[in-house]
């Protein structure tokens, strides 16, 4: 059986991680954390480090896909890695585009910035949330990747995400 991969995608501090974990619980499967959070303590990284993050994120998804049941919840993707490489370094290493091609998703959730921003030591651009949302949205639009926008309070978001995943499984 093919595992359907779900990508929780969008700017920082929009509830993606919490939702990925919650949906993994609801659908009795596993989730792939954002590897950058394991590797970085601040947003001061090199091209080599962003490449390692991209490689490890891809490896982790492919590895977790083997143990998932029907669904794999993914807290980020390689487009996100590209966006932050461009934002912080001004360049996107070509390997990140190659890695993007190794994993495809069955459903993208684009998380809006209509929830309070929460500082956590790594998040550092609260003043650019709308701008970053548009960068994330445009990256999907440019690739013709369909997505579901997730807005509202946490309960509204959870209900919407759950409903869309159930439709995917139907």
Helices and strands as residue ranges (DSSP letters): E 4-10, H 16-26, E 30-32, H 35-39, H 47-65, E 71-75, H 78-89, H 94-100, E 107-111, G 126-128, H 129-142, E 148-150, H 154-169
